[in-house]
């Protein structure tokens, strides 16, 4: 897939309403399958519907489909075979059959806390479906196994029809969060703002957004072929930018004297204009597919100028502590935005993006 493709209005709508769309997909899948079962009068085919719901329910993203397809199919097959073996054992010894079922469920329960929990869940549920067939009725057991497997296959087919993509939703959510950070920055540091704005709740909301982005990492990595470490690194920088912004706000509004000093420094005024531009540039990279990377040069130049200013004030023992903190925090913000911009540009535009990990700061 093209990693820097412009995100369309339809894709943004799908991201915004993904829960509704997922619910509609499951409803249509259920109704279509139900009508087919009724039309062909398939006895016991209720297990197709049950399996369909179990498999489709927690899997809205295309990146999860292929990563767990083997778990779905493997769990169903292993569970069905285990159920058939249980029915064969029951012919000779009912207690031995119970012991066999307990052993299989024990193994499934152990695996639910491992790397393949979904496979373990399907092993247990399929065993329950098959082994509850009437004693010695192998035909019913085999038929139930076929129905359960059919439900898994149908779930994958329905999910693959115009699938929801975690990578696209990750880009949109990431971009929206950066846009909100830009708005917060401008509200807190605008020359027109005479008193500290009461926007702490919005800052907390953005922290929640940073945490929610983690759920996209695995499916987005599967869809884009970007290494999970690359996405982790980008989101770590995103969280660091938010943390630095919070500290900058405290330093900026903590002292009237330092506030005056900040307003007088040309380098700090330049940085105050550049930071929102950098956040907007990151937004454009994520959603609009705009690959201009000139902002990195501007960030680096301002960083060098600000380092000189920081070293200058480091020699002044009487420098205002909040002012000095604000200078260093601004310097840190510029460095973080530079690294975030460079890593994002490399991930979206470099040809060897799938083989590269995050660069060290």
LUMKOLDREN-940027 format. One record per residue: x, y, z of N, C-alpha, C in turn; residue in three letters. Coordinates in steps of 0.2 Angstrom, whole numbers, plus 5000, padded with zeros to 4 digits. Example, Ala and Ser with C-alpha at 12.3 -4.5 7.8 and 13.67 -1.06 7.14 Angstrom:
<atoms>
506649725039506249785039506649845039ala/506449895035506849955036506450005039ser/
</atoms>
This chain:
<atoms>
500449945000500050005000500450065000unk/500250124997500550184997500550225004unk/501050225007501050245014500850325015unk/501050365010500950435010500350455006unk/499950415004499350425000498850475004unk/498650525001498150575004497550535006unk/497350555013496750525016496150565013unk/495650525010495050555007494550575013unk/494050615011493550635016493150565018unk/493050525013492650455015493050425020unk/493750415020494150375025494150415031unk/494050485031494050515038493350505041unk/492850505037492150485039492150415042unk/492450365039492450295041492850295048unk/493350335048493750335055493350365060unk/492950415059492550445064491950405066unk/491750365062491150325063491350245063unk/491950225065492150155064491750115068unk/491450125074491050085078490450065075unk/490150125072489450115068489550065062unk/490050085058490250045052490349965054unk/490749955059490849885061490249855063unk/489849885067489149855069488749845063unk/488749885058488349875052488549815048unk/489249815048489549755044489349685047unk/489349685054489249625058488449605057unk/488049665057487349655056487149625049unk/487449655044487349625037487649555036unk/488149545039488449475038487949425042unk/487749445047487249395051486649385047unk/486349445044485749435041485749395034unk/486349405030486449375024486549295026unk/486949285030487049215032486449175035unk/486049215039485449185041484949175036unk/484849215031484349205025484649145021unk/485249135020485549075016485349015020unk/485449015027485348955031484648935030unk/484148985031483448975031483248945024unk/483548975019483348955012483548885010unk/484148865013484348795011484148745017unk/483848775022483548725028484048685031unk/484648715033485148685036485048665043unk/485048605045484948595052485548605056unk/485548635062486048645066486548695064unk/486348735058486848785056486848845060unk/486548845066486548905070487248915072unk/487648855072488348865074488748905069unk/488548915063488848955058488849035061unk/488149045063488049115065488449135072unk/488449085076488749095083489549105082unk/489849065077490549075076490649135072unk/490249155068490249215064490349275069unk/489949275074489849335078490549335083unk/490749275085491249275090491949295086unk/491949275080492549285076492649365074unk/492049385071492049455068492049505074unk/491749495079491549545085492149585086unk/492749565089493249605091493749625085unk/493649605079494149615074493849665069unk/493949735070493649785065494249795059unk/494849785061495349805056495649755052unk/495849775045496049725040496749705043unk/497149745046497849715049497749665054unk/497149655057497049595061496849535058unk/496549545052496249485049496749435047unk/497349455043497849405041498249385047unk/498349425052498849405058498449355062unk/497849355062497449305066497049255062unk/497149255055496749205051497049135053unk/497649125054497949065056497649035063unk/497649085067497349065074496649045073unk/496249085069495549065069495448995066unk/495748985060495748915057496048865061unk/496648875063496948825067496548805074unk/496348855077495948845083495248805082unk/494948825076494348785074494548715073unk/495048705069495148635067495448595073unk/495848615077496048585083495548565087unk/495048615088494548605093494048555090unk/493948555084493448505080493748435081unk/494348425079494748365080494748335087unk/494848385092494848365099494148345101unk/493548375098492948355100492748285097unk/492948275091492848205088493248155092unk/493848165094494148115098493848105105unk/493548155107493148155114492548105113unk/492248115107491648065106491847995105unk/492447985101492647915101492847885107unk/493147925111493347895118492747885122unk/492247925121491647915125491347845124unk/491447815118491147745116491447695121unk/492047705123492347655127492347675135unk/492347735136492447755143492247835144unk/491647845147491447905149491947945153unk/492147925158492647955163493247975159unk/493547935154494147945150493948005146unk/493348015143493148065139493148135143unk/492948125149492948195153493648215154unk/494048165156494748175157495048215151unk/494948185145495148215139494948285138unk/494348295139494048365138494348415143unk/494448385149494748435154495448445152unk/495848395149496548415147496548465142unk/496148455137496148505131495948575133unk/495448575138495248645140495848675145unk/496148635148496748655152497248685148unk/497448655142497948675138497648745134unk/497048745133496748805130496748865135unk/496548845141496648905146497348925147unk/497848885147498448905148498748955142unk/498448935136498648975130498349035129unk/497749045133497449115132497849165135unk/498349155139498749205142499449205139unk/499449175133500049175129500049215123unk/500449195118500449235112499849225107unk/499449175108498949155103498349145107unk/498049195111497449185115496849175111unk/496849205105496249195101496149115098unk/496749085096496749015094496448975100unk/496748995106496548955112495748955113unk/495549015113494749025114494348985109unk/494548985103494248945098494348865099unk/494848845101494948775103494448755108unk/494348795113493948775118493248785116unk/493048835113492348845111492148785105unk/492548775101492448725096492348655099unk/492848635104492748575107492048565111unk/491848625114491248625117490648605112unk/490648635107490148625102490148555099unk/490748535097490748465094490648405099unk/490948415105490848365110490148355113unk/489748405112489048405115488548375110unk/488848345105488348305100488148245104unk/487548215102487348155105487848095105unk/487948055110488448005110488347955104unk/488947935101489047895095488747925089unk/488547985089488248015083488848055080unk/489248025076489848055073489648095067unk/489148085064488948125058488748195061unk/488348195066488248265069488848305071unk/489348265074489948295076490348325070unk/490348285065490748315059490348375056unk/489748365056489348425053489448485057unk/489448485064489548535068490248565067unk/490748525066491448545064491448585058unk/491048565053491048595046490748665047unk/490148665051489848725052490248785056unk/490648755061491048805064491548835060unk/491948785056492448805052492148855046unk/491548845044491248885039491148955042unk/490948955048490849025051491449065052unk/492049035053492649065053492849095046unk/492749055041492949075034492449125032unk/491849125033491349175031491549245035unk/491749235041491949295045492549335041unk/493049295039493649325036493449355029unk/492949325026492749355019492349415020unk/491849415025491549485026491949535028unk/492449525033492949575035493349605029unk/493449565024493949585019493549625014unk/492949635014492549675010492549745012unk/492949795008493049865010493249865017unk/493749835019493949835026494149905029unk/494049905035494349965039495049955040unk/495450005039496249995040496450035046unk/496850005050497050035056497650085055unk/498050075049498550115047498250185046unk/497650185042497350245040497050285046unk/496750245051496450275057497050305061unk/497550265061498150295065498350355063unk/498450365056498650425053498150485055unk/497550475054497050525055497050545063unk/497050495067497050515074497650545077unk/498250525074498850555076498850635073unk/498550645067498550705064498050755068unk/497550725070497050765074497350785081unk/497750745084498050755090498550815089unk/498950805084499450865083499050925082unk/498550925078498150985077497851015084unk/497650975088497451005095498051025099unk/498550995098499151025102499351095099unk/499351105092499451165089498951215092unk/498351205092497851245095497951265102unk/498151215106498251225113498951275114unk/499451265110500051305110499851375108unk/499451385103499351455101498851485106unk/498451455110498051485115498451505121unk/498951455123499251475129499851525128unk/500151535122500651575121500551635116unk/499951645115499751705111499851765114unk/500051815110500151885113499551915116unk/498951895113498351925115498051895121unk/498351835124498151805130498451835136unk/498051865140498351905146498351865152unk/497951815152497951775158497951695156unk/498151655160498251585159497651555157unk/497551525151496851495149496751435153unk/496151415155495951355159495851295154unk/496351275151496251215146496651155148unk/496651145155496951085158496651015156unk/495951025155495550965153495750945146unk/495850985142496050975135496750945135unk/497150965139497850935139497750855141unk/497350845146497250775149496950735143unk/496450765139496150725134496650705129unk/497150745127497650735122498150675125unk/498250675132498550615135498250555134unk/497550555134497150495133497250475126unk/497250525121497350505114497950475113unk/498550495116499150465115499150395117unk/498850375123498750305125498350265120unk/497750295118497350255113497750235107unk/498150275105498550265098498950195099unk/499050175105499450105105499050055102unk/498350055102497949995100498049985092unk/498350045089498350035081499050005079unk/499549995084500249985082500249915078unk/499949865081500049795078499649795071unk/499049805071498749805064498949855059unk/499149915061499449965057500149935054unk/500549905058501149875056501049825051unk/500549775052500449725047500149755041unk/499749805041499549835034500049875031unk/500449915034500949955031501649925030unk/501749865033502449835033502949875037unk/502749935040503249965045503349925051unk/503949925053504149895059503749925065unk/503449875070503149905076503649955080unk/504249945080504749995083504650065080unk/504550065074504550135071503950175073unk/503350135074502750165076502750185083unk/503050135087503250145094503650215095unk/504150215091504550275092504250345090unk/503850345085503450405083502950425089unk/502650375092502150385097502450405104unk/503050385105503450405111503650475110unk/503850495104504050565103503350615103unk/502850585101502150625102502050635109unk/502150585113502050585120502450635124unk/503150635121503650685124503450755122unk/503250765116503050835114502450865119unk/501950815120501450835125501650855132unk/502150815134502450825141502850885141unk/503250905136503650965136503151025136unk/502651015132502151075131501851095138unk/501651045142501351055149501851085153unk/502551065153503051105157503151175154unk/503151185148503251255145502651295147unk/502051275148501551315150501651335157unk/501851295161501951305168502551365169unk/503051355165503651395165503451465163unk/503051465158502851535154502351575159unk/501951545162501451575166501651585174unk/502151555176502351555183502651625186unk/502851665181503151725184503051785179unk/502851845181502751895177503451925174unk/503951925179504551945177504851905171unk/504851835172505151795166504751805160unk/504051815161503651825155503851885151unk/504051935155504251995151504951985147unk/505351945151506051925147505951885141unk/505451835142505251795136505051835130unk/504651885131504351925126504851975122unk/505451985126505952025123506451995119unk/506551925119507051885116506751875109unk/507151895103506951885096506951805095unk/507451775097507451695096506851665099unk/506651685105506051645108505451665104unk/505351725101504851745097504751705091unk/505351695088505451655082505151585083unk/505451555089505251485091504451485092unk/504251535095503451535096503051535090unk/503351565084502951555078503151495074unk/503751465075503951405071503651345074unk/503551335080503251275083502551255080unk/502051305080501451295077501551275070unk/501951305066502151285059502351215058unk/502751195063503051125063502451075064unk/502051095069501451045070501051045064unk/500951095061500451095055500851055049unk/501451065049501851025044501750945045unk/501750925051501750855053501050835051unk/500550875053499850865051499750845043unk/500050895039500050885032500350825030unk/500950805033501250745031500750685032unk/500450685038500050625040499450615036unk/499050675034498450665031498450685024unk/498750735022498750765016499250735011unk/499750695013500250665009500750725006unk/500850775010501350835008501950815010unk/502450805006503150775008503650835009unk/503450895009503950945010504250945017unk/504950935017505350925023505750985025unk/505651045022506051105023505951135031unk/505451115034505351135041505851105046unk/506151055044506751025048507351075048unk/507451105042508051145042507951205046unk/507251235046507151295050507151275058unk/506951215059506951195066507651185069unk/508051155065508751155067509151225067unk/508951265063509351335063509051365070unk/508451365071508151395077508451365083unk/508551295083508851265089509551285090unk/509951295085510651325086510651395089unk/510151435087510151505089509951505097unk/509451455098509251455105509751425110unk/510151375107510651355111511151405113unk/511351455109511751505110511451555116unk/510751565115510451605120510451565127unk/510351505127510351465133511051465137unk/511551455133512251465136512351535138unk/512151585135512251655137511951665144unk/511351635145510951645151511251595157unk/511551545155511851495159512351535164unk/512751585161513251615164512951665169unk/512351685169512051735173511751705179unk/512051705185511751675191511151705193unk/510951765191510351805193509751795188unk/509851755183509351745178508751715182unk/508151735179507551715182507451635181unk/507351595186507251525185506751505180unk/506151525181505651505176505751525169unk/506151585168506351605161506851555158unk/507351535163507851495161507551425159unk/507051405163506751335162506351335155unk/506051395154505651405148506151395142unk/506751425142507151425136507351355135unk/507551315140507751245139507251205137unk/506651215139506051175137505851195130unk/505951255128505851265121506351235117unk/506951235119507451205115507351125115unk/507051095120506951025120506351015115unk/505851055115505251055111505451055103unk/505951105102506151105095506551045093unk/506951015097507350955096506850895095unk/506350885099505850835098505450845092unk/505250905090504850915084505250895078unk/505950915078506350895073506450825072unk/506550785077506550715077505950675075unk/505350705077504750675075504650685068unk/504750745065504750765058505150715054unk/505750705056506250665052506050595052unk/505850565057505650495058505050485054unk/504550535054503950525051504050535043unk/504450575041504650585034504950525031unk/505450495035505750435033505250375033unk/504850365037504350315037503850315031unk/503650375030503150385024503450385017unk/504050415017504350425010504950395008unk/505350365012505950335010505850265007unk/506150245002506050174999506150115003unk/506650125008506850075012506550075019unk/505950105019505550115025505450055029unk/505249995025505049935029505649905032unk/506249915031506849885034507249925039unk/506949995040507250035044506950045051unk/507350045056507050065063507050135064unk/506850155070506950225072507650245073unk/507750305071508450335072508550365079unk/509150355082509250385088509250455088unk/509050485093509050565094509750585095unk/
</atoms>
